[in-house]
Amino acid sequence: MGRVSQAQARENRDRIVATAARLFRERGIAGVSVADVSAAAGLTHGGFYKQFESKEALVTEAIAYAFAEQSERAGNSPAFLDEYLSAEHRDQPGLGCPTAGFAGDVARAAGGDEARQAYADGVAAYARMLGTADEPDLAAVSMMVGALILSRATAGTEISERLLAAARAALAER
């Protein structure tokens, strides 16, 4: 087999990171193996290790990628609050908020200190996006993420929709 060009190697790396960011949010970091990521990205197990030293290195990049993806989506949507606190967002964790999607795993130290720092940086940037650089809106982040996590945990029950609606109403009044 021939060598992979630098452009193809970069494309492979980007595909691995994007795939991992989605799978980690869907199943949790511990619930996804290197083999799972490789297969979903259409690469071999060996192809993964040509790009990353370890799963932990991938976790850090996947977290940063997911936050950048969220920032791009939020910046382009005037209806961000309604979209964020929606049943559709609740039901698609793989494409959803990295703050909610990675919270439990990062709290349990998945990915190590570098992943925790990438997560903290992402949460801080998210709070600045909702507020200002000088006055990040940590309360809004907390309410939105909390409502989303609780709504996901209670999906299929009557309270799930009520949690989303209550957070939308409370944030709209601010």
N, C-alpha and C positions, 0 to 999 in steps of 0.2 A: 504494500500500500504506500502511496505517496504521502509526503508531508502535507500538513494542513497549512494553508496560507495564513498570514497574520490576520487578515480580514476575516477569514473563516473562523479562526480561533477566537477572535473577539466576538463574533456572532454567536458562537457556541457558548461562550462565557455568559453573554447577555441572556441567552435563552435559558441557561441553567439558573441564573439569578431570578429571572422573572417567573420561571416555573416553581422554584423553591419558595419564593414570596407567596405565591398563590397556595401551594400545597401546605406550607407551614400555617397559614391563616385558616385553612380549611380543617386540618387534622391535628394541628399542634406540632411543635418542633420534634418532640419525642416520638410522635406518631408517624414520622416520615423518615425513611432511610435514604442513604445515598443512592442505593439501587432504585428506590421509588423516584427520586428526582431525575436520575439519569434516564430511566425508561420514559418518564413523562416528557422529558426534553428531547427524546429521540437520540440519545447518545449512549455509549457504553459506559460501564462502571469505570473503566480505565480512562475514558475521555473526561470524566469528572475530575480524576486526580491529576490530569494534565493541567487543569484550570485552578484547582484548589488543593491546599495542603490537607484540609480536614473539613468535616461538616461544620465545625464551629466557625471557621473562616467564612463559609458560605452563609451561615446564619447572620453574621454581622452585615454582610453585603445585601442580603435579602431584606433585612429590616430597613436599611437605608434606602433601598430601591422602593419598597412599599410606601415609605413616607414621602419620597419624591413623587411617586405616582399619585398619592392622595393630594398633595399640594397642587399638582397640575390640574387635577379634576376640580378641586374646590375653587381654585382661582378662575376657572372658566365657567362657573355655574352661579348665576344669581339666586338660584333656588337651593343652594347647598344645604341649608338647615333642613328643609323638607325632604330632600333626597337622603340625607344622612339618617334622619329619624323616620325611615320608611320601612314597611314590611319587606320590600324588595332588597334593601340593603341588609336588613336583618337576616334574610334567607340566603344571602350570597357572601358568606364570610371570606371565601377565597379571593374575592375581588374587593373586599371591604376594608374598613378602617384598620390600619396596622396598630393603632393605639389599643383598640379592643382586641384585635386578633393575636397580638403577641404578649399582652399584659401578663397572663398567667404563666406562660413559659419563661419570660424574662424574670419574673419575680422568683421563679424556682431556679434561676441562674443558668438556664439553657443558653448556650453560646458563650458564656463567660463574661468577663468584665468589658471586653470590647463591644459585645452585643448589647450589654446593659447601657453603655455610653451612647451607642448609636440610637437606642430606643429613647433614652433621656433627651438626646439632641432632637429627635423627631417630635417628641411630645412638646418640647419647648418651642420648636418652630411652629407647630400646630397651634399652640396657645397664642403666639404672636400673630399668626394668620387670622385668628378669630378676634384678636384685640389689636394692639399696636406693638411696635418694637419696644417702646418704653413701658407699656402696660399690657403684658400678655394676659389673655382672658383665661386664667386657669379654672375659674368656676364654670365657664361654658364648656371647656374641654371635659371637666369632671362630670358635668351633668349629661352631656351628649354621650360620652363613652359609657358611663354607668348605665344610662337608659338602654343603650344598645346591648351591652352585655346581659343585663337583666332580661331584656326582651328576647334575646337569643335563648337564654336558659329557660324561659317560660313559653317558648314558641309552641303554638297549638293550643294555648289556653287563652281565656278571655283577658287575663291581665297583661299579656304580651303587648297587644295593641294599645291598651290604656297607658302603659309605661311610655311608649313612643309619643302618644298624643300629649301626655302630661308634660313631658320634656319640651316638645315643640311649643306648647302654650306658654310655659314658664320662660323659655328663651325668647319668644316673640315679644313678651311684655317688657323685656330689658331694654 
